[in-house]
Amino acid sequence: METPEIWTASDIAKWIGVGHMYVSEHLSKRSDFPKPLPIGRHRWFRHEVIEWAEYPPVGAGTPQRGHPSMGKLQAHIIWTSPTLG
């Protein structure tokens, strides 16, 4: 069995295209964002973050279209953000 890859806030930030503080201070506090691992600080299983990004929550409505270069996680944030969506 392969050990799941663990991402830090910086890893997620690079994948999204935002600063790591945005992940630590905003995304990680969302009720629908994966819960951090009980090791260190701000650590998540990569597959849980990707799954969260690819599958919007039930009742999220219709996604807003963003810039063509927008990644899946960025689209998820706009899709579900009360200030952006």
C-alpha positions in Angstrom: 0.0 0.0 0.0 1.3 3.4 -1.0 1.5 6.2 1.6 -0.8 9.1 0.6 1.0 12.3 -0.4 0.7 15.1 2.1 0.4 18.7 1.1 1.2 21.8 3.1 -0.5 25.2 2.7 2.3 26.2 0.4 1.7 23.2 -1.8 -2.0 23.9 -2.1 -1.2 27.6 -2.7 1.1 26.7 -5.6 -1.5 24.4 -7.1 -4.2 27.1 -6.8 -2.0 30.1 -7.7 -2.5 32.1 -4.5 -0.3 32.9 -1.5 0.0 30.3 1.3 -1.5 32.7 3.8 -4.8 32.6 1.8 -4.9 28.9 2.2 -4.0 29.1 5.9 -6.2 32.0 6.8 -9.2 31.4 4.5 -9.5 28.1 2.8 -8.5 26.0 5.8 -11.3 27.7 7.8 -14.1 26.8 5.4 -16.5 24.2 6.8 -16.4 22.2 3.5 -12.6 22.2 3.2 -10.8 18.9 4.2 -9.8 18.8 7.9 -6.1 19.1 8.5 -4.1 16.1 9.6 -3.2 15.9 13.3 0.5 16.1 12.5 2.3 19.4 12.4 0.3 22.4 11.3 -1.6 22.9 8.1 -1.1 19.5 6.5 -3.7 17.8 4.3 -3.9 14.6 2.2 -3.4 15.6 -1.4 -6.2 13.4 -2.7 -8.7 15.0 -0.2 -7.9 18.5 -1.4 -8.1 17.5 -5.1 -11.5 15.7 -4.4 -12.8 18.8 -2.7 -11.7 20.9 -5.6 -13.3 18.7 -8.2 -16.6 18.1 -6.6 -18.5 21.2 -5.5 -20.8 20.9 -2.5 -24.4 19.9 -3.0 -26.6 23.0 -3.7 -23.6 25.1 -4.8 -25.6 26.3 -7.8 -24.2 27.1 -11.2 -20.5 27.8 -11.4 -19.4 31.2 -12.6 -17.0 31.1 -15.5 -13.6 32.6 -14.8 -10.5 33.2 -16.8 -9.6 30.2 -19.1 -6.4 29.5 -17.2 -8.3 29.1 -13.9 -7.6 25.7 -12.3 -10.2 23.4 -10.7 -9.6 24.6 -7.2 -9.9 28.3 -8.2 -13.2 27.5 -10.0 -14.4 25.8 -6.8 -13.5 28.8 -4.7 -15.5 31.1 -7.0 -18.3 28.5 -7.2 -18.8 28.4 -3.5 -17.6 31.7 -2.1 -20.2 34.0 -0.6 -18.2 37.1 -1.7 -17.2 35.9 -5.1 -20.0 33.6 -6.1 
